[in-house]
Structure formats: structure tokens, C-alpha cells
């Protein structure tokens, strides 16, 4: 969340009725199925909570749908809307081939600095579970979302870059790395870890 970019729109009719714009990206693969299930759940939760809230759903293009309509997997208009969004959700996006992007999902995280992946894990009564005491499961996993493996610093096995890096690691630092290895570097900063 970034301060200063939140927009609250109040309904001119009715007292206290709040309107929120939620931008959504359908996603690729199972994305449309996830979206069709998620929207009614969100709307039902708002009704069940008795919230005086109206959601304006605004679709943004990304992934396969964006390529078909605009020729680009991550249009500037999508990024611009997300830069100023208070609320947005997206389905999983496929990896576009031949665009220079490793992953649209990671690109969005890095461009918008969406560094925290927060995954609550809780047991709900009545759900079949393979664990012995599922009622005791109640935790939250926090994962840094832009550094580490998401930095995308990778060199294919046999590439000139991999050979050069392996030579440096072996000769200068004494690392026991097979000459045929592919390499991935996982940079992690104190800043990235602490802010998470």
C-alpha cells in the first residue's frame, strides 16, 4: 500500500454509501475460472458484513487477452491505472514468449513494488483435511516478492555467462560448482528483508 494514492468515492445519494473502484485482471489459464468464483464471494462477503459499500468493477487488460486486443501483454494503460489504484486483483498470468519478460506476474510486482506476499492459512470447520488436528492451523506466511529468486538473475547451463560466472566462483571464491551447471543468483538486501 502506498499513501497518497487512495481514492474514496461517496455516493451523492444516500448517506454514507461508499463507492470503491476495484480494478481486475482476469488472467490466463485458470484465471477466468478463478475470477468467476472470486467476484461473487467478495460481493457476498460485503453483503454479509452489512457494509454500505458499492463496488465498481473495472477490467484492465494483461496477458493473452491484452495481446489479442492491444498487441502487448502489459499495456501502458493497465500499468497507469494500477499505479493509482487503491484496490486491484488479478488472476494468474501466463509467461509471454518472445517479449523479453520472464513473467508478467513478477514484472507487475517489480514495477509496482508489490514486495509482500501475505498468505493466511486457517482451518475452517467442515473442510476435509489431511492433518491430525486441523483446528490448530492458524498462521500467516510472509514472503518477499521481488528479491531472491524473483530478481530473475539466471544463466543457462553451457552459456558463456554461466561459464564465466562459474570460473569466477571456482577460481576466486573456491566454490565447488560443476562446469556444466546453470546458475541462478538470489540477491537479498537488508532493506527488502526488514521492510517485509
PLY file of the C-alpha trace (Angstrom):
ply
format ascii 1.0
element vertex 196
property float x
property float y
property float z
element edge 195
property int vertex1
property int vertex2
end_header
0.00 0.00 0.00
1.28 3.45 -0.88
-0.02 6.51 0.98
-1.45 9.36 -1.02
-2.95 7.23 -3.80
-6.20 6.20 -2.11
-9.45 7.38 -3.63
-12.77 7.12 -1.80
-15.82 8.00 -3.86
-19.01 8.67 -1.92
-22.41 8.18 -3.46
-24.21 11.51 -3.87
-27.49 9.79 -2.96
-27.99 8.12 0.39
-26.00 8.86 3.48
-22.66 7.18 4.00
-22.89 4.88 0.99
-19.31 4.44 -0.11
-18.16 3.52 -3.62
-14.88 1.80 -4.31
-13.31 1.09 -7.66
-11.74 -2.35 -7.87
-9.58 -2.94 -10.91
-9.35 -6.54 -12.02
-7.28 -8.55 -14.45
-8.93 -11.80 -15.44
-5.67 -13.69 -16.02
-4.77 -16.59 -18.27
-5.27 -20.34 -17.96
-7.49 -20.87 -14.92
-7.70 -17.09 -14.39
-11.22 -16.71 -15.83
-12.48 -19.57 -13.64
-10.89 -18.01 -10.54
-12.39 -14.62 -11.40
-15.89 -16.07 -11.89
-15.66 -17.64 -8.42
-13.94 -14.71 -6.64
-16.25 -11.86 -7.57
-19.44 -13.39 -6.12
-17.55 -14.33 -2.94
-16.30 -10.75 -2.49
-19.75 -9.28 -3.17
-21.34 -11.84 -0.83
-18.85 -11.00 1.94
-19.70 -7.31 1.62
-23.43 -8.08 1.88
-22.91 -10.48 4.80
-20.88 -7.84 6.67
-23.68 -5.33 6.16
-21.23 -2.88 4.63
-22.72 0.19 2.99
-20.40 -0.20 0.04
-20.82 -0.31 -3.70
-18.03 -1.73 -5.84
-17.38 -0.50 -9.34
-15.53 -3.32 -11.11
-13.18 -2.06 -13.84
-11.38 -4.59 -16.02
-7.78 -4.00 -17.04
-6.03 -5.91 -19.78
-2.93 -8.05 -19.28
-1.70 -11.39 -20.57
-3.24 -13.24 -23.51
-6.36 -11.06 -23.58
-4.20 -7.92 -23.77
-2.08 -9.35 -26.59
-5.22 -10.12 -28.61
-6.69 -6.64 -28.10
-3.61 -4.40 -27.98
-0.66 -6.44 -29.24
1.20 -6.11 -25.91
0.96 -8.37 -22.82
1.17 -5.48 -20.33
-0.29 -2.30 -21.83
0.73 1.13 -20.53
-2.93 1.91 -19.75
-3.05 -1.06 -17.37
0.12 0.00 -15.58
-1.05 3.60 -15.31
-4.38 2.56 -13.77
-2.66 0.23 -11.31
-0.18 2.91 -10.25
-3.10 4.96 -8.93
-5.36 2.13 -7.75
-6.40 1.61 -4.18
-7.78 -1.87 -4.83
-6.90 -4.35 -7.56
-6.97 -8.09 -8.06
-5.71 -10.37 -10.77
-5.75 -13.96 -11.85
-2.53 -15.79 -12.70
-0.89 -14.57 -15.90
0.97 -16.76 -18.37
4.55 -16.11 -19.39
4.61 -14.37 -22.77
7.04 -15.95 -25.23
9.38 -13.70 -27.17
8.58 -10.44 -25.35
11.69 -10.13 -23.20
9.65 -10.62 -20.00
10.34 -13.66 -17.85
7.00 -13.39 -16.11
4.14 -10.90 -16.21
3.35 -11.70 -12.57
6.90 -10.83 -11.46
7.02 -7.81 -13.79
3.90 -6.37 -12.12
5.38 -6.98 -8.66
8.63 -5.27 -9.57
7.14 -2.32 -11.48
4.60 -1.59 -8.72
6.91 -2.64 -5.86
4.41 -5.21 -4.57
7.01 -6.76 -2.31
4.87 -8.60 0.24
3.12 -11.88 -0.45
0.92 -12.48 2.57
-0.76 -15.90 2.77
-3.14 -16.57 5.66
-3.64 -20.29 6.33
-6.55 -21.22 8.56
-8.74 -24.26 9.05
-12.49 -23.86 8.54
-14.77 -26.33 10.27
-16.30 -28.88 7.92
-13.44 -28.92 5.41
-11.73 -32.29 4.95
-8.08 -32.01 6.00
-5.14 -34.46 5.90
-3.62 -33.11 9.15
-4.30 -34.67 12.56
-5.57 -31.51 14.33
-6.61 -29.11 11.59
-8.39 -26.83 14.10
-4.91 -25.81 15.33
-3.85 -24.50 11.92
-3.92 -20.69 12.01
-0.84 -18.97 10.60
0.28 -16.35 8.16
3.21 -16.80 5.78
5.04 -13.64 4.70
7.22 -13.92 1.59
9.37 -11.25 -0.03
8.04 -10.99 -3.55
10.63 -9.05 -5.58
14.10 -10.16 -4.46
15.63 -13.62 -4.03
14.60 -15.90 -6.93
12.28 -13.18 -8.24
15.24 -10.98 -9.21
15.50 -13.17 -12.32
19.30 -13.31 -12.49
19.73 -16.65 -14.22
22.23 -18.13 -16.65
21.50 -21.23 -18.71
23.76 -24.28 -18.47
26.55 -24.05 -21.04
26.01 -20.34 -21.78
29.07 -18.05 -21.96
27.70 -16.10 -18.98
27.33 -19.26 -16.86
30.85 -20.43 -17.75
32.34 -17.04 -16.88
30.49 -16.85 -13.56
31.40 -20.44 -12.67
35.06 -19.70 -13.38
34.93 -16.67 -11.10
33.17 -18.58 -8.32
35.60 -21.50 -8.56
38.82 -19.54 -9.05
38.20 -16.51 -6.87
35.90 -17.83 -4.15
36.71 -21.56 -4.08
33.12 -22.65 -4.77
32.69 -26.28 -5.85
30.42 -25.81 -8.86
30.28 -28.20 -11.81
31.32 -26.52 -15.06
28.07 -27.64 -16.74
25.79 -26.03 -14.14
23.15 -23.44 -14.87
23.13 -20.66 -12.28
20.59 -18.50 -10.52
21.61 -15.69 -8.21
19.27 -14.83 -5.33
20.08 -11.32 -4.10
18.52 -10.39 -0.77
19.01 -7.00 0.83
18.67 -5.98 4.47
16.18 -3.30 3.29
13.99 -5.83 1.47
14.01 -8.25 4.38
13.35 -5.64 7.05
10.50 -3.89 5.28
8.78 -7.23 4.78
0 1
1 2
2 3
3 4
4 5
5 6
6 7
7 8
8 9
9 10
10 11
11 12
12 13
13 14
14 15
15 16
16 17
17 18
18 19
19 20
20 21
21 22
22 23
23 24
24 25
25 26
26 27
27 28
28 29
29 30
30 31
31 32
32 33
33 34
34 35
35 36
36 37
37 38
38 39
39 40
40 41
41 42
42 43
43 44
44 45
45 46
46 47
47 48
48 49
49 50
50 51
51 52
52 53
53 54
54 55
55 56
56 57
57 58
58 59
59 60
60 61
61 62
62 63
63 64
64 65
65 66
66 67
67 68
68 69
69 70
70 71
71 72
72 73
73 74
74 75
75 76
76 77
77 78
78 79
79 80
80 81
81 82
82 83
83 84
84 85
85 86
86 87
87 88
88 89
89 90
90 91
91 92
92 93
93 94
94 95
95 96
96 97
97 98
98 99
99 100
100 101
101 102
102 103
103 104
104 105
105 106
106 107
107 108
108 109
109 110
110 111
111 112
112 113
113 114
114 115
115 116
116 117
117 118
118 119
119 120
120 121
121 122
122 123
123 124
124 125
125 126
126 127
127 128
128 129
129 130
130 131
131 132
132 133
133 134
134 135
135 136
136 137
137 138
138 139
139 140
140 141
141 142
142 143
143 144
144 145
145 146
146 147
147 148
148 149
149 150
150 151
151 152
152 153
153 154
154 155
155 156
156 157
157 158
158 159
159 160
160 161
161 162
162 163
163 164
164 165
165 166
166 167
167 168
168 169
169 170
170 171
171 172
172 173
173 174
174 175
175 176
176 177
177 178
178 179
179 180
180 181
181 182
182 183
183 184
184 185
185 186
186 187
187 188
188 189
189 190
190 191
191 192
192 193
193 194
194 195
